[in-house]
Amino acid sequence: MMPAIESLLPHRGRMRLVDRLVSHEGDAVLCELTVRDDPLFCHDGSVGAWVGIEYMAQTVAALIGVRAQKAGAPVKIGLLLGARRYVAHVPGFAPGDVLQVAASQVFQGDNGLAAFDARITRDGAVVAEATLSAFQPDDVNVFLKGSEA
């Protein structure tokens, strides 16, 4: 049985866009979501393809959350640094679309910096793909405040 997505992600309420963890193994994870008709992201009848980056980022967060749970550690907030490349093969996603989002870790530095290959599929066809860079500091609040020196 897969853990509930709510237990893996720091995202809450309407900002949690990924609905469920489908599978995880080693450095790879697969999540699924149904595109919502939420005015926060949906305009003129669709969700812009750029929101796919957030779908991917939350899938990466699910992978990190699975690892934390396995280690008995709390889920921590990480930072999406950006996408080295993001290619969307569609202009957007329609409300009700069911998307599968896969992510696999391709790099992990000793400093908390990591890179992940990610792709979104709809009905088996790749609709977006990217390489994401992320950073997970030991304490995100201390990191965001900066040095007190």
N, CA, C and O atoms as a GROMACS GRO file, in nm:
protein
  596
    1MET      N    1   0.083  -0.119   0.000
    1MET     CA    2   0.000   0.000   0.000
    1MET      C    3   0.088   0.125   0.000
    1MET      O    4   0.186   0.134   0.074
    2MET      N    5   0.052   0.221  -0.082
    2MET     CA    6   0.128   0.344  -0.094
    2MET      C    7   0.089   0.442   0.017
    2MET      O    8  -0.028   0.448   0.056
    3PRO      N    9   0.186   0.518   0.067
    3PRO     CA   10   0.151   0.620   0.166
    3PRO      C   11   0.062   0.728   0.104
    3PRO      O   12   0.069   0.754  -0.016
    4ALA      N   13  -0.020   0.789   0.186
    4ALA     CA   14  -0.106   0.898   0.140
    4ALA      C   15  -0.018   1.016   0.100
    4ALA      O   16   0.078   1.049   0.168
    5ILE      N   17  -0.053   1.080  -0.010
    5ILE     CA   18   0.028   1.191  -0.062
    5ILE      C   19   0.037   1.304   0.040
    5ILE      O   20   0.138   1.374   0.047
    6GLU      N   21  -0.069   1.324   0.120
    6GLU     CA   22  -0.069   1.430   0.220
    6GLU      C   23   0.042   1.411   0.323
    6GLU      O   24   0.090   1.508   0.381
    7SER      N   25   0.082   1.286   0.346
    7SER     CA   26   0.188   1.259   0.443
    7SER      C   27   0.327   1.279   0.385
    7SER      O   28   0.426   1.279   0.459
    8LEU      N   29   0.337   1.297   0.254
    8LEU     CA   30   0.467   1.308   0.187
    8LEU      C   31   0.505   1.449   0.148
    8LEU      O   32   0.623   1.481   0.135
    9LEU      N   33   0.405   1.534   0.130
    9LEU     CA   34   0.429   1.669   0.079
    9LEU      C   35   0.408   1.776   0.186
    9LEU      O   36   0.322   1.761   0.272
   10PRO      N   37   0.487   1.882   0.182
   10PRO     CA   38   0.461   1.994   0.272
   10PRO      C   39   0.346   2.083   0.221
   10PRO      O   40   0.299   2.170   0.295
   11HIS      N   41   0.301   2.063   0.100
   11HIS     CA   42   0.194   2.144   0.040
   11HIS      C   43   0.060   2.111   0.103
   11HIS      O   44   0.031   1.996   0.138
   12ARG      N   45  -0.023   2.215   0.118
   12ARG     CA   46  -0.154   2.197   0.180
   12ARG      C   47  -0.262   2.269   0.100
   12ARG      O   48  -0.233   2.359   0.020
   13GLY      N   49  -0.386   2.227   0.122
   13GLY     CA   50  -0.500   2.293   0.059
   13GLY      C   51  -0.491   2.291  -0.092
   13GLY      O   52  -0.448   2.193  -0.152
   14ARG      N   53  -0.532   2.401  -0.152
   14ARG     CA   54  -0.535   2.406  -0.299
   14ARG      C   55  -0.397   2.413  -0.362
   14ARG      O   56  -0.384   2.401  -0.484
   15MET      N   57  -0.293   2.432  -0.281
   15MET     CA   58  -0.157   2.432  -0.336
   15MET      C   59  -0.101   2.290  -0.352
   15MET      O   60   0.004   2.272  -0.414
   16ARG      N   61  -0.167   2.189  -0.296
   16ARG     CA   62  -0.126   2.052  -0.322
   16ARG      C   63  -0.194   2.009  -0.451
   16ARG      O   64  -0.316   1.992  -0.454
   17LEU      N   65  -0.116   1.992  -0.556
   17LEU     CA   66  -0.170   1.964  -0.688
   17LEU      C   67  -0.162   1.817  -0.727
   17LEU      O   68  -0.236   1.772  -0.815
   18VAL      N   69  -0.074   1.742  -0.663
   18VAL     CA   70  -0.058   1.600  -0.692
   18VAL      C   71  -0.156   1.522  -0.603
   18VAL      O   72  -0.164   1.548  -0.483
   19ASP      N   73  -0.229   1.428  -0.661
   19ASP     CA   74  -0.334   1.357  -0.588
   19ASP      C   75  -0.290   1.230  -0.518
   19ASP      O   76  -0.336   1.199  -0.408
   20ARG      N   77  -0.199   1.155  -0.582
   20ARG     CA   78  -0.162   1.028  -0.518
   20ARG      C   79  -0.028   0.978  -0.568
   20ARG      O   80   0.016   1.007  -0.679
   21LEU      N   81   0.035   0.902  -0.482
   21LEU     CA   82   0.158   0.831  -0.515
   21LEU      C   83   0.117   0.698  -0.576
   21LEU      O   84   0.042   0.621  -0.516
   22VAL      N   85   0.166   0.671  -0.697
   22VAL     CA   86   0.134   0.546  -0.766
   22VAL      C   87   0.239   0.440  -0.734
   22VAL      O   88   0.205   0.326  -0.702
   23SER      N   89   0.367   0.479  -0.742
   23SER     CA   90   0.474   0.383  -0.714
   23SER      C   91   0.602   0.458  -0.677
   23SER      O   92   0.619   0.576  -0.710
   24HIS      N   93   0.690   0.387  -0.609
   24HIS     CA   94   0.823   0.441  -0.580
   24HIS      C   95   0.920   0.324  -0.568
   24HIS      O   96   0.886   0.218  -0.514
   25GLU      N   97   1.039   0.346  -0.618
   25GLU     CA   98   1.143   0.245  -0.609
   25GLU      C   99   1.277   0.313  -0.626
   25GLU      O  100   1.303   0.376  -0.728
   26GLY      N  101   1.362   0.301  -0.526
   26GLY     CA  102   1.494   0.360  -0.533
   26GLY      C  103   1.488   0.510  -0.554
   26GLY      O  104   1.432   0.583  -0.472
   27ASP      N  105   1.545   0.555  -0.664
   27ASP     CA  106   1.552   0.698  -0.696
   27ASP      C  107   1.441   0.743  -0.788
   27ASP      O  108   1.452   0.849  -0.850
   28ALA      N  109   1.333   0.665  -0.800
   28ALA     CA  110   1.226   0.700  -0.894
   28ALA      C  111   1.090   0.694  -0.825
   28ALA      O  112   1.067   0.617  -0.732
   29VAL      N  113   1.001   0.780  -0.874
   29VAL     CA  114   0.866   0.787  -0.819
   29VAL      C  115   0.769   0.818  -0.932
   29VAL      O  116   0.805   0.881  -1.031
   30LEU      N  117   0.646   0.772  -0.916
   30LEU     CA  118   0.539   0.802  -1.011
   30LEU      C  119   0.419   0.850  -0.932
   30LEU      O  120   0.373   0.783  -0.839
   31CYS      N  121   0.367   0.967  -0.968
   31CYS     CA  122   0.248   1.023  -0.906
   31CYS      C  123   0.141   1.045  -1.012
   31CYS      O  124   0.168   1.040  -1.132
   32GLU      N  125   0.020   1.069  -0.965
   32GLU     CA  126  -0.091   1.094  -1.057
   32GLU      C  127  -0.173   1.211  -1.003
   32GLU      O  128  -0.179   1.235  -0.882
   33LEU      N  129  -0.235   1.284  -1.095
   33LEU     CA  130  -0.321   1.394  -1.057
   33LEU      C  131  -0.430   1.412  -1.160
   33LEU      O  132  -0.415   1.373  -1.276
   34THR      N  133  -0.538   1.471  -1.116
   34THR     CA  134  -0.644   1.514  -1.207
   34THR      C  135  -0.640   1.665  -1.209
   34THR      O  136  -0.648   1.730  -1.105
   35VAL      N  137  -0.627   1.722  -1.328
   35VAL     CA  138  -0.618   1.867  -1.343
   35VAL      C  139  -0.748   1.930  -1.292
   35VAL      O  140  -0.857   1.890  -1.332
   36ARG      N  141  -0.733   2.027  -1.205
   36ARG     CA  142  -0.848   2.092  -1.142
   36ARG      C  143  -0.888   2.219  -1.214
   36ARG      O  144  -0.805   2.290  -1.272
   37ASP      N  145  -1.015   2.246  -1.209
   37ASP     CA  146  -1.069   2.371  -1.264
   37ASP      C  147  -1.067   2.477  -1.153
   37ASP      O  148  -1.171   2.524  -1.108
   38ASP      N  149  -0.946   2.512  -1.111
   38ASP     CA  150  -0.926   2.609  -1.003
   38ASP      C  151  -0.880   2.740  -1.066
   38ASP      O  152  -0.780   2.740  -1.139
   39PRO      N  153  -0.949   2.850  -1.039
   39PRO     CA  154  -0.911   2.978  -1.102
   39PRO      C  155  -0.770   3.024  -1.067
   39PRO      O  156  -0.716   3.115  -1.131
   40LEU      N  157  -0.709   2.963  -0.965
   40LEU     CA  158  -0.572   2.998  -0.932
   40LEU      C  159  -0.478   2.966  -1.049
   40LEU      O  160  -0.382   3.040  -1.074
   41PHE      N  161  -0.505   2.855  -1.120
   41PHE     CA  162  -0.420   2.813  -1.231
   41PHE      C  163  -0.494   2.802  -1.364
   41PHE      O  164  -0.430   2.810  -1.469
   42CYS      N  165  -0.624   2.785  -1.362
   42CYS     CA  166  -0.702   2.762  -1.483
   42CYS      C  167  -0.755   2.894  -1.538
   42CYS      O  168  -0.829   2.965  -1.470
   43HIS      N  169  -0.718   2.925  -1.661
   43HIS     CA  170  -0.762   3.047  -1.728
   43HIS      C  171  -0.807   3.011  -1.870
   43HIS      O  172  -0.743   2.932  -1.938
   44ASP      N  173  -0.916   3.069  -1.912
   44ASP     CA  174  -0.970   3.044  -2.046
   44ASP      C  175  -0.988   2.895  -2.075
   44ASP      O  176  -0.964   2.850  -2.187
   45GLY      N  177  -1.029   2.820  -1.973
   45GLY     CA  178  -1.062   2.679  -1.994
   45GLY      C  179  -0.949   2.580  -1.986
   45GLY      O  180  -0.970   2.461  -2.008
   46SER      N  181  -0.826   2.627  -1.956
   46SER     CA  182  -0.717   2.531  -1.941
   46SER      C  183  -0.613   2.581  -1.841
   46SER      O  184  -0.608   2.699  -1.807
   47VAL      N  185  -0.532   2.488  -1.798
   47VAL     CA  186  -0.420   2.518  -1.711
   47VAL      C  187  -0.297   2.527  -1.801
   47VAL      O  188  -0.266   2.432  -1.873
   48GLY      N  189  -0.229   2.639  -1.797
   48GLY     CA  190  -0.112   2.658  -1.883
   48GLY      C  191  -0.006   2.550  -1.862
   48GLY      O  192   0.012   2.502  -1.750
   49ALA      N  193   0.061   2.515  -1.967
   49ALA     CA  194   0.162   2.409  -1.961
   49ALA      C  195   0.272   2.441  -1.860
   49ALA      O  196   0.337   2.350  -1.808
   50TRP      N  197   0.294   2.568  -1.832
   50TRP     CA  198   0.398   2.607  -1.736
   50TRP      C  199   0.371   2.550  -1.596
   50TRP      O  200   0.464   2.533  -1.518
   51VAL      N  201   0.244   2.521  -1.564
   51VAL     CA  202   0.210   2.464  -1.433
   51VAL      C  203   0.267   2.322  -1.422
   51VAL      O  204   0.280   2.269  -1.312
   52GLY      N  205   0.301   2.262  -1.534
   52GLY     CA  206   0.364   2.130  -1.532
   52GLY      C  207   0.491   2.128  -1.450
   52GLY      O  208   0.525   2.025  -1.391
   53ILE      N  209   0.562   2.240  -1.444
   53ILE     CA  210   0.683   2.245  -1.361
   53ILE      C  211   0.647   2.222  -1.215
   53ILE      O  212   0.719   2.153  -1.143
   54GLU      N  213   0.536   2.280  -1.170
   54GLU     CA  214   0.493   2.259  -1.032
   54GLU      C  215   0.446   2.116  -1.010
   54GLU      O  216   0.471   2.058  -0.904
   55TYR      N  217   0.378   2.057  -1.109
   55TYR     CA  218   0.341   1.916  -1.097
   55TYR      C  219   0.467   1.830  -1.077
   55TYR      O  220   0.470   1.740  -0.994
   56MET      N  221   0.570   1.861  -1.155
   56MET     CA  222   0.695   1.787  -1.144
   56MET      C  223   0.762   1.812  -1.010
   56MET      O  224   0.812   1.719  -0.947
   57ALA      N  225   0.764   1.937  -0.965
   57ALA     CA  226   0.828   1.971  -0.838
   57ALA      C  227   0.760   1.898  -0.722
   57ALA      O  228   0.828   1.851  -0.630
   58GLN      N  229   0.627   1.889  -0.726
   58GLN     CA  230   0.558   1.818  -0.618
   58GLN      C  231   0.583   1.668  -0.625
   58GLN      O  232   0.583   1.600  -0.522
   59THR      N  233   0.604   1.616  -0.743
   59THR     CA  234   0.639   1.475  -0.757
   59THR      C  235   0.778   1.449  -0.700
   59THR      O  236   0.800   1.348  -0.634
   60VAL      N  237   0.871   1.540  -0.724
   60VAL     CA  238   1.004   1.530  -0.662
   60VAL      C  239   0.989   1.536  -0.510
   60VAL      O  240   1.054   1.459  -0.439
   61ALA      N  241   0.905   1.627  -0.461
   61ALA     CA  242   0.883   1.637  -0.317
   61ALA      C  243   0.827   1.506  -0.261
   61ALA      O  244   0.861   1.467  -0.149
   62ALA      N  245   0.743   1.438  -0.338
   62ALA     CA  246   0.690   1.308  -0.294
   62ALA      C  247   0.803   1.206  -0.279
   62ALA      O  248   0.804   1.128  -0.184
   63LEU      N  249   0.898   1.206  -0.373
   63LEU     CA  250   1.013   1.116  -0.363
   63LEU      C  251   1.093   1.146  -0.237
   63LEU      O  252   1.131   1.053  -0.165
   64ILE      N  253   1.118   1.272  -0.210
   64ILE     CA  254   1.193   1.311  -0.090
   64ILE      C  255   1.112   1.274   0.035
   64ILE      O  256   1.169   1.232   0.136
   65GLY      N  257   0.980   1.292   0.029
   65GLY     CA  258   0.894   1.256   0.142
   65GLY      C  259   0.895   1.106   0.170
   65GLY      O  260   0.896   1.065   0.287
   66VAL      N  261   0.895   1.024   0.066
   66VAL     CA  262   0.904   0.879   0.084
   66VAL      C  263   1.034   0.844   0.156
   66VAL      O  264   1.035   0.765   0.250
   67ARG      N  265   1.142   0.904   0.111
   67ARG     CA  266   1.273   0.878   0.174
   67ARG      C  267   1.272   0.919   0.321
   67ARG      O  268   1.323   0.847   0.406
   68ALA      N  269   1.214   1.035   0.350
   68ALA     CA  270   1.208   1.082   0.489
   68ALA      C  271   1.128   0.985   0.574
   68ALA      O  272   1.170   0.949   0.684
   69GLN      N  273   1.012   0.942   0.524
   69GLN     CA  274   0.930   0.848   0.600
   69GLN      C  275   1.005   0.717   0.627
   69GLN      O  276   1.001   0.664   0.738
   70LYS      N  277   1.074   0.666   0.525
   70LYS     CA  278   1.149   0.542   0.544
   70LYS      C  279   1.258   0.556   0.649
   70LYS      O  280   1.290   0.461   0.720
   71ALA      N  281   1.315   0.677   0.659
   71ALA     CA  282   1.421   0.703   0.756
   71ALA      C  283   1.365   0.744   0.893
   71ALA      O  284   1.441   0.763   0.988
   72GLY      N  285   1.233   0.756   0.902
   72GLY     CA  286   1.172   0.798   1.028
   72GLY      C  287   1.191   0.946   1.056
   72GLY      O  288   1.181   0.988   1.171
   73ALA      N  289   1.217   1.023   0.953
   73ALA     CA  290   1.240   1.167   0.968
   73ALA      C  291   1.117   1.245   0.924
   73ALA      O  292   1.034   1.193   0.849
   74PRO      N  293   1.104   1.368   0.970
   74PRO     CA  294   0.991   1.449   0.926
   74PRO      C  295   1.008   1.496   0.781
   74PRO      O  296   1.120   1.507   0.731
   75VAL      N  297   0.897   1.522   0.716
   75VAL     CA  298   0.901   1.579   0.581
   75VAL      C  299   0.945   1.724   0.593
   75VAL      O  300   0.889   1.800   0.671
   76LYS      N  301   1.046   1.761   0.515
   76LYS     CA  302   1.099   1.898   0.521
   76LYS      C  303   1.068   1.971   0.390
   76LYS      O  304   1.047   1.910   0.286
   77ILE      N  305   1.066   2.101   0.400
   77ILE     CA  306   1.045   2.186   0.283
   77ILE      C  307   1.176   2.196   0.206
   77ILE      O  308   1.282   2.218   0.264
   78GLY      N  309   1.167   2.179   0.075
   78GLY     CA  310   1.281   2.198  -0.013
   78GLY      C  311   1.253   2.315  -0.106
   78GLY      O  312   1.143   2.370  -0.106
   79LEU      N  313   1.351   2.351  -0.184
   79LEU     CA  314   1.338   2.465  -0.274
   79LEU      C  315   1.362   2.422  -0.418
   79LEU      O  316   1.465   2.361  -0.450
   80LEU      N  317   1.269   2.454  -0.505
   80LEU     CA  318   1.288   2.432  -0.648
   80LEU      C  319   1.375   2.547  -0.697
   80LEU      O  320   1.335   2.663  -0.689
   81LEU      N  321   1.492   2.515  -0.748
   81LEU     CA  322   1.581   2.619  -0.799
   81LEU      C  323   1.549   2.655  -0.942
   81LEU      O  324   1.578   2.766  -0.987
   82GLY      N  325   1.490   2.561  -1.015
   82GLY     CA  326   1.453   2.590  -1.152
   82GLY      C  327   1.463   2.467  -1.240
   82GLY      O  328   1.494   2.357  -1.194
   83ALA      N  329   1.437   2.489  -1.366
   83ALA     CA  330   1.443   2.383  -1.466
   83ALA      C  331   1.557   2.415  -1.561
   83ALA      O  332   1.562   2.526  -1.616
   84ARG      N  333   1.646   2.321  -1.582
   84ARG     CA  334   1.753   2.341  -1.681
   84ARG      C  335   1.695   2.338  -1.821
   84ARG      O  336   1.749   2.399  -1.913
   85ARG      N  337   1.587   2.266  -1.834
   85ARG     CA  338   1.514   2.268  -1.960
   85ARG      C  339   1.372   2.223  -1.928
   85ARG      O  340   1.352   2.135  -1.844
   86TYR      N  341   1.277   2.283  -1.993
   86TYR     CA  342   1.138   2.241  -1.978
   86TYR      C  343   1.078   2.246  -2.117
   86TYR      O  344   1.074   2.351  -2.180
   87VAL      N  345   1.033   2.132  -2.164
   87VAL     CA  346   0.974   2.123  -2.297
   87VAL      C  347   0.831   2.075  -2.279
   87VAL      O  348   0.806   1.964  -2.230
   88ALA      N  349   0.737   2.159  -2.319
   88ALA     CA  350   0.596   2.121  -2.316
   88ALA      C  351   0.553   2.092  -2.460
   88ALA      O  352   0.573   2.174  -2.549
   89HIS      N  353   0.496   1.977  -2.480
   89HIS     CA  354   0.451   1.937  -2.614
   89HIS      C  355   0.304   1.973  -2.637
   89HIS      O  356   0.248   1.944  -2.742
   90VAL      N  357   0.243   2.036  -2.536
   90VAL     CA  358   0.104   2.082  -2.543
   90VAL      C  359   0.099   2.223  -2.486
   90VAL      O  360   0.185   2.259  -2.406
   91PRO      N  361   0.001   2.304  -2.527
   91PRO     CA  362  -0.008   2.440  -2.471
   91PRO      C  363  -0.064   2.444  -2.329
   91PRO      O  364  -0.043   2.542  -2.257
   92GLY      N  365  -0.134   2.339  -2.290
   92GLY     CA  366  -0.191   2.337  -2.156
   92GLY      C  367  -0.260   2.206  -2.127
   92GLY      O  368  -0.256   2.112  -2.206
   93PHE      N  369  -0.325   2.202  -2.011
   93PHE     CA  370  -0.393   2.083  -1.964
   93PHE      C  371  -0.538   2.119  -1.936
   93PHE      O  372  -0.566   2.222  -1.876
   94ALA      N  373  -0.630   2.035  -1.980
   94ALA     CA  374  -0.773   2.062  -1.960
   94ALA      C  375  -0.817   2.011  -1.823
   94ALA      O  376  -0.772   1.906  -1.778
   95PRO      N  377  -0.906   2.086  -1.757
   95PRO     CA  378  -0.962   2.034  -1.632
   95PRO      C  379  -1.020   1.894  -1.656
   95PRO      O  380  -1.089   1.870  -1.755
   96GLY      N  381  -0.990   1.804  -1.565
   96GLY     CA  382  -1.034   1.666  -1.579
   96GLY      C  383  -0.930   1.574  -1.639
   96GLY      O  384  -0.940   1.453  -1.625
   97ASP      N  385  -0.827   1.631  -1.707
   97ASP     CA  386  -0.719   1.547  -1.758
   97ASP      C  387  -0.654   1.472  -1.643
   97ASP      O  388  -0.629   1.529  -1.537
   98VAL      N  389  -0.626   1.344  -1.663
   98VAL     CA  390  -0.553   1.265  -1.566
   98VAL      C  391  -0.409   1.256  -1.616
   98VAL      O  392  -0.384   1.207  -1.726
   99LEU      N  393  -0.317   1.305  -1.535
   99LEU     CA  394  -0.176   1.309  -1.572
   99LEU      C  395  -0.094   1.220  -1.480
   99LEU      O  396  -0.119   1.212  -1.359
  100GLN      N  397   0.003   1.152  -1.538
  100GLN     CA  398   0.100   1.077  -1.462
  100GLN      C  399   0.230   1.157  -1.466
  100GLN      O  400   0.273   1.203  -1.572
  101VAL      N  401   0.291   1.173  -1.351
  101VAL     CA  402   0.414   1.251  -1.342
  101VAL      C  403   0.521   1.160  -1.281
  101VAL      O  404   0.507   1.111  -1.169
  102ALA      N  405   0.627   1.140  -1.356
  102ALA     CA  406   0.738   1.055  -1.312
  102ALA      C  407   0.860   1.142  -1.287
  102ALA      O  408   0.884   1.240  -1.359
  103ALA      N  409   0.936   1.107  -1.185
  103ALA     CA  410   1.061   1.178  -1.156
  103ALA      C  411   1.165   1.078  -1.110
  103ALA      O  412   1.134   0.983  -1.038
  104SER      N  413   1.288   1.100  -1.152
  104SER     CA  414   1.398   1.016  -1.105
  104SER      C  415   1.519   1.106  -1.078
  104SER      O  416   1.548   1.200  -1.152
  105GLN      N  417   1.586   1.074  -0.971
  105GLN     CA  418   1.702   1.154  -0.931
  105GLN      C  419   1.822   1.114  -1.016
  105GLN      O  420   1.852   0.996  -1.031
  106VAL      N  421   1.890   1.215  -1.070
  106VAL     CA  422   2.008   1.188  -1.153
  106VAL      C  423   2.137   1.241  -1.092
  106VAL      O  424   2.246   1.207  -1.136
  107PHE      N  425   2.123   1.326  -0.988
  107PHE     CA  426   2.241   1.382  -0.921
  107PHE      C  427   2.204   1.417  -0.778
  107PHE      O  428   2.094   1.466  -0.752
  108GLN      N  429   2.296   1.392  -0.684
  108GLN     CA  430   2.279   1.434  -0.545
  108GLN      C  431   2.414   1.481  -0.494
  108GLN      O  432   2.507   1.401  -0.485
  109GLY      N  433   2.424   1.608  -0.460
  109GLY     CA  434   2.547   1.660  -0.401
  109GLY      C  435   2.546   1.646  -0.251
  109GLY      O  436   2.442   1.626  -0.189
  110ASP      N  437   2.665   1.657  -0.191
  110ASP     CA  438   2.676   1.650  -0.046
  110ASP      C  439   2.615   1.772   0.023
  110ASP      O  440   2.592   1.770   0.144
  111ASN      N  441   2.589   1.878  -0.054
  111ASN     CA  442   2.540   2.003   0.002
  111ASN      C  443   2.388   2.018  -0.005
  111ASN      O  444   2.336   2.126   0.026
  112GLY      N  445   2.315   1.914  -0.044
  112GLY     CA  446   2.169   1.922  -0.052
  112GLY      C  447   2.116   1.958  -0.189
  112GLY      O  448   1.995   1.961  -0.210
  113LEU      N  449   2.206   1.986  -0.283
  113LEU     CA  450   2.167   2.018  -0.420
  113LEU      C  451   2.145   1.888  -0.497
  113LEU      O  452   2.224   1.794  -0.486
  114ALA      N  453   2.036   1.882  -0.574
  114ALA     CA  454   2.005   1.760  -0.650
  114ALA      C  455   1.941   1.796  -0.783
  114ALA      O  456   1.889   1.906  -0.800
  115ALA      N  457   1.947   1.703  -0.876
  115ALA     CA  458   1.882   1.720  -1.006
  115ALA      C  459   1.795   1.597  -1.033
  115ALA      O  460   1.828   1.485  -0.994
  116PHE      N  461   1.682   1.623  -1.100
  116PHE     CA  462   1.583   1.518  -1.126
  116PHE      C  463   1.534   1.529  -1.270
  116PHE      O  464   1.502   1.638  -1.317
  117ASP      N  465   1.529   1.416  -1.339
  117ASP     CA  466   1.462   1.411  -1.468
  117ASP      C  467   1.315   1.385  -1.440
  117ASP      O  468   1.281   1.300  -1.357
  118ALA      N  469   1.228   1.457  -1.509
  118ALA     CA  470   1.084   1.442  -1.486
  118ALA      C  471   1.010   1.446  -1.618
  118ALA      O  472   1.055   1.509  -1.715
  119ARG      N  473   0.896   1.378  -1.621
  119ARG     CA  474   0.813   1.382  -1.741
  119ARG      C  475   0.666   1.368  -1.700
  119ARG      O  476   0.633   1.303  -1.600
  120ILE      N  477   0.582   1.428  -1.779
  120ILE     CA  478   0.438   1.418  -1.759
  120ILE      C  479   0.381   1.345  -1.879
  120ILE      O  480   0.412   1.377  -1.994
  121THR      N  481   0.296   1.246  -1.851
  121THR     CA  482   0.229   1.175  -1.959
  121THR      C  483   0.078   1.186  -1.940
  121THR      O  484   0.027   1.196  -1.828
  122ARG      N  485   0.009   1.184  -2.053
  122ARG     CA  486  -0.137   1.182  -2.055
  122ARG      C  487  -0.177   1.075  -2.155
  122ARG      O  488  -0.137   1.080  -2.271
  123ASP      N  489  -0.253   0.980  -2.111
  123ASP     CA  490  -0.295   0.868  -2.198
  123ASP      C  491  -0.174   0.801  -2.263
  123ASP      O  492  -0.180   0.759  -2.379
  124GLY      N  493  -0.065   0.790  -2.187
  124GLY     CA  494   0.055   0.722  -2.236
  124GLY      C  495   0.148   0.805  -2.321
  124GLY      O  496   0.258   0.760  -2.354
  125ALA      N  497   0.108   0.926  -2.359
  125ALA     CA  498   0.193   1.012  -2.442
  125ALA      C  499   0.263   1.117  -2.356
  125ALA      O  500   0.202   1.177  -2.267
  126VAL      N  501   0.391   1.138  -2.382
  126VAL     CA  502   0.467   1.240  -2.308
  126VAL      C  503   0.418   1.378  -2.352
  126VAL      O  504   0.421   1.412  -2.471
  127VAL      N  505   0.374   1.458  -2.255
  127VAL     CA  506   0.323   1.592  -2.286
  127VAL      C  507   0.416   1.702  -2.234
  127VAL      O  508   0.404   1.817  -2.275
  128ALA      N  509   0.508   1.667  -2.144
  128ALA     CA  510   0.607   1.763  -2.096
  128ALA      C  511   0.723   1.688  -2.032
  128ALA      O  512   0.706   1.578  -1.979
  129GLU      N  513   0.841   1.748  -2.039
  129GLU     CA  514   0.959   1.686  -1.980
  129GLU      C  515   1.056   1.794  -1.937
  129GLU      O  516   1.061   1.902  -1.996
  130ALA      N  517   1.134   1.764  -1.834
  130ALA     CA  518   1.227   1.864  -1.781
  130ALA      C  519   1.333   1.797  -1.696
  130ALA      O  520   1.321   1.681  -1.656
  131THR      N  521   1.438   1.873  -1.670
  131THR     CA  522   1.535   1.840  -1.567
  131THR      C  523   1.525   1.952  -1.464
  131THR      O  524   1.548   2.069  -1.496
  132LEU      N  525   1.490   1.916  -1.342
  132LEU     CA  526   1.472   2.014  -1.235
  132LEU      C  527   1.590   2.014  -1.141
  132LEU      O  528   1.649   1.909  -1.113
  133SER      N  529   1.625   2.130  -1.092
  133SER     CA  530   1.726   2.144  -0.988
  133SER      C  531   1.655   2.182  -0.859
  133SER      O  532   1.568   2.269  -0.859
  134ALA      N  533   1.693   2.115  -0.751
  134ALA     CA  534   1.629   2.142  -0.622
  134ALA      C  535   1.736   2.144  -0.514
  134ALA      O  536   1.846   2.091  -0.530
  135PHE      N  537   1.700   2.208  -0.404
  135PHE     CA  538   1.791   2.221  -0.291
  135PHE      C  539   1.713   2.199  -0.163
  135PHE      O  540   1.605   2.257  -0.145
  136GLN      N  541   1.766   2.115  -0.075
  136GLN     CA  542   1.702   2.095   0.054
  136GLN      C  543   1.802   2.126   0.164
  136GLN      O  544   1.886   2.043   0.199
  137PRO      N  545   1.792   2.248   0.220
  137PRO     CA  546   1.880   2.282   0.331
  137PRO      C  547   1.838   2.207   0.457
  137PRO      O  548   1.727   2.156   0.465
  138ASP      N  549   1.928   2.201   0.554
  138ASP     CA  550   1.894   2.134   0.680
  138ASP      C  551   1.774   2.201   0.745
  138ASP      O  552   1.684   2.132   0.794
  139ASP      N  553   1.771   2.333   0.746
  139ASP     CA  554   1.660   2.409   0.803
  139ASP      C  555   1.627   2.522   0.706
  139ASP      O  556   1.702   2.620   0.697
  140VAL      N  557   1.518   2.510   0.634
  140VAL     CA  558   1.484   2.608   0.530
  140VAL      C  559   1.463   2.747   0.588
  140VAL      O  560   1.498   2.846   0.523
  141ASN      N  561   1.408   2.759   0.710
  141ASN     CA  562   1.386   2.891   0.769
  141ASN      C  563   1.516   2.962   0.799
  141ASN      O  564   1.529   3.082   0.774
  142VAL      N  565   1.614   2.890   0.853
  142VAL     CA  566   1.745   2.948   0.878
  142VAL      C  567   1.810   2.987   0.746
  142VAL      O  568   1.868   3.094   0.734
  143PHE      N  569   1.800   2.901   0.647
  143PHE     CA  570   1.858   2.929   0.516
  143PHE      C  571   1.799   3.056   0.455
  143PHE      O  572   1.872   3.140   0.403
  144LEU      N  573   1.666   3.070   0.462
  144LEU     CA  574   1.600   3.186   0.400
  144LEU      C  575   1.631   3.315   0.475
  144LEU      O  576   1.633   3.422   0.414
  145LYS      N  577   1.655   3.308   0.605
  145LYS     CA  578   1.692   3.427   0.681
  145LYS      C  579   1.833   3.472   0.646
  145LYS      O  580   1.864   3.591   0.654
  146GLY      N  581   1.917   3.379   0.606
  146GLY     CA  582   2.055   3.411   0.571
  146GLY      C  583   2.142   3.412   0.695
  146GLY      O  584   2.098   3.382   0.806
  147SER      N  585   2.265   3.447   0.673
  147SER     CA  586   2.363   3.449   0.781
  147SER      C  587   2.336   3.563   0.877
  147SER      O  588   2.297   3.672   0.836
  148GLU      N  589   2.355   3.538   1.005
  148GLU     CA  590   2.339   3.641   1.108
  148GLU      C  591   2.473   3.707   1.138
  148GLU      O  592   2.484   3.784   1.234
  149ALA      N  593   2.575   3.678   1.060
  149ALA     CA  594   2.711   3.727   1.087
  149ALA      C  595   2.724   3.876   1.075
  149ALA      O  596   2.832   3.931   1.095
   0.00000   0.00000   0.00000
